């Protein structure tokens, strides 16, 4: 996300609403008319905004789930992230890097932090365009994909990178299954985080060759979600 080409992508906001992945309804419903399987680890108190994504993103997630082998499901962990929360995450990680590298200048810290946490002004999560997710079996048990979700490069020694070759064969196979389904459904991966996928944001536009992003930052998700 530190690449200036990402920030240079224009946003042509399409106005698409935010929807709850647990209750897609109608033509957007997944297998058997159900929503996605949701893990509540990112819920803060009674705030359920983390289950919201843009409608186009949800359509593609449900398509990806339909492409998975029998007995596997997507396990959704986080979607929409308010701009104030994204800013907090970015600043907290930048502070960690400053403590580890006190000799670095602020500009260097900003670039390094941006490789793992999106700067608030371009963050796909704050546009409702990005999801953090993994795989589960038919009983909802999370599968091994090599690292815990949100493991940073320092903690995981680079194993959080999607293409890392330091993980086991089973975890690699699971990443391949997840990535194949999501890519076929039209989402793109941020390669320093195997769990992070998006559609319609600036990074997606740069990766896919689109001339502009479809989704910009969203400030008031509760009104948009209609819940």
SULSUL-V736037 format. One record per helix or strand of 2 or more residues. SS is the DSSP state (a for helix, b for strand). FROM is the first residue (numbers start at 1). TO is the last residue. If there is no record, write none. Layout:
# SULSUL-V736037
{{SS | FROM | TO} {SS | FROM | TO}}
This chain:
# SULSUL-V736037
{{a | 4 | 8} {b | 10 | 11} {b | 18 | 20} {a | 26 | 28} {a | 31 | 33} {b | 37 | 38} {a | 40 | 42} {a | 49 | 51} {b | 52 | 54} {a | 55 | 67} {b | 72 | 78} {a | 83 | 100} {a | 106 | 114} {a | 125 | 127} {b | 130 | 137} {a | 153 | 156} {a | 169 | 184} {b | 188 | 189} {b | 196 | 198} {a | 202 | 208} {b | 212 | 213} {a | 221 | 225}}
